[in-house]
Amino acid sequence: MEFDEKIKWIAIGVLFFLLASVSLWALSAKRAWSDEQARNASLTSQLSELKKERDQAKAALAGDGIPTIAGFAQAFFVFDQITDRYTKAKPLLTENGYKSLFPSGPADEIPKSTLTISGTVSDVEPYFHRVDETHGTGMLVLRHHLTINNVVSTSITYVRLALVRSADKQAYLIDRVEIVHQQKL
């Protein structure tokens, strides 16, 4: 064999080796990618199952405090007139809780306003912790949209709540309301 023909066969052999190496590398990368996809699918399934279990445990611990807190959010923060918010929220409150809605004045003087004021909420997140059989604490986080004379102001509102179990209703009532923070958006 001549020298040129030997080089040609060596080049063909090297090219064949490179082609085989790249093919094997591509197959192993594809296999590793599919294994990773299967692992991700398994982890996603496990995560959704754990979230479901967490939500069930949260609901079991919350008892009947969550409906009271969520009901308060709708009653107090969703209104078409400023007086509506107090009358709609009153059935969910104790006398002390109703008084806590008026931190700067007497509860019997609901302000009469000439302004057009309304409120709506979204992204309501109620939290509840049972302290004992008759007491609980709660937190309410919500996005509050307040409209005054057709001008909308949006804020995230954090409300701390103290709850007591009503003897006659066997449900929780709110005994103290404290707006902890409002973050304007």
Solvent accessible surface area in square Angstrom, and as a share of the most:
residue,aa,sasa,rsa
1,M,162,0.72
2,E,127,0.57
3,F,148,0.62
4,D,104,0.54
5,E,76,0.34
6,K,103,0.44
7,I,83,0.42
8,K,111,0.47
9,W,138,0.48
10,I,113,0.58
11,A,46,0.36
12,I,80,0.41
13,G,37,0.36
14,V,76,0.44
15,L,117,0.58
16,F,143,0.60
17,F,136,0.57
18,L,93,0.46
19,L,120,0.60
20,A,39,0.30
21,S,43,0.28
22,V,92,0.53
23,S,51,0.33
24,L,123,0.61
25,W,175,0.62
26,A,46,0.36
27,L,101,0.50
28,S,54,0.35
29,A,42,0.32
30,K,140,0.59
31,R,155,0.57
32,A,60,0.47
33,W,162,0.57
34,S,53,0.34
35,D,88,0.45
36,E,73,0.33
37,Q,84,0.37
38,A,65,0.50
39,R,134,0.49
40,N,66,0.34
41,A,64,0.50
42,S,51,0.33
43,L,83,0.42
44,T,87,0.50
45,S,68,0.44
46,Q,98,0.44
47,L,97,0.48
48,S,67,0.43
49,E,90,0.40
50,L,108,0.54
51,K,98,0.42
52,K,113,0.48
53,E,87,0.39
54,R,139,0.51
55,D,71,0.37
56,Q,107,0.47
57,A,53,0.41
58,K,91,0.39
59,A,68,0.52
60,A,77,0.60
61,L,129,0.64
62,A,4,0.03
63,G,34,0.33
64,D,46,0.24
65,G,0,0.00
66,I,45,0.23
67,P,87,0.54
68,T,11,0.06
69,I,0,0.00
70,A,34,0.26
71,G,26,0.25
72,F,0,0.00
73,A,0,0.00
74,Q,93,0.41
75,A,12,0.09
76,F,10,0.04
77,F,2,0.01
78,V,43,0.25
79,F,5,0.02
80,D,111,0.58
81,Q,113,0.50
82,I,31,0.16
83,T,38,0.22
84,D,45,0.23
85,R,31,0.11
86,Y,20,0.08
87,T,88,0.51
88,K,91,0.39
89,A,0,0.00
90,K,107,0.45
91,P,85,0.53
92,L,45,0.22
93,L,13,0.06
94,T,29,0.17
95,E,127,0.57
96,N,82,0.42
97,G,0,0.00
98,Y,28,0.11
99,K,112,0.47
100,S,30,0.20
101,L,15,0.07
102,F,23,0.10
103,P,127,0.80
104,S,116,0.75
105,G,37,0.35
106,P,77,0.48
107,A,22,0.17
108,D,123,0.64
109,E,118,0.53
110,I,36,0.18
111,P,75,0.47
112,K,172,0.73
113,S,52,0.34
114,T,146,0.85
115,L,88,0.44
116,T,93,0.54
117,I,25,0.13
118,S,30,0.20
119,G,2,0.02
120,T,70,0.41
121,V,24,0.14
122,S,42,0.27
123,D,90,0.46
124,V,46,0.26
125,E,78,0.35
126,P,27,0.17
127,Y,87,0.33
128,F,26,0.11
129,H,120,0.54
130,R,86,0.31
131,V,86,0.49
132,D,69,0.36
133,E,126,0.56
134,T,68,0.39
135,H,87,0.39
136,G,3,0.03
137,T,65,0.38
138,G,7,0.07
139,M,57,0.25
140,L,0,0.00
141,V,27,0.16
142,L,1,0.01
143,R,80,0.29
144,H,11,0.05
145,H,46,0.21
146,L,49,0.24
147,T,35,0.21
148,I,65,0.33
149,N,76,0.39
150,N,138,0.71
151,V,106,0.61
152,V,94,0.54
153,S,44,0.28
154,T,31,0.18
155,S,5,0.03
156,I,36,0.18
157,T,0,0.00
158,Y,62,0.23
159,V,0,0.00
160,R,104,0.38
161,L,1,0.01
162,A,18,0.14
163,L,1,0.01
164,V,36,0.20
165,R,56,0.20
166,S,11,0.07
167,A,93,0.72
168,D,126,0.65
169,K,119,0.50
170,Q,115,0.51
171,A,34,0.26
172,Y,2,0.01
173,L,27,0.14
174,I,0,0.00
175,D,36,0.18
176,R,113,0.41
177,V,13,0.07
178,E,71,0.32
179,I,80,0.41
180,V,65,0.37
181,H,95,0.42
182,Q,79,0.35
183,Q,85,0.38
184,K,140,0.59
185,L,109,0.54
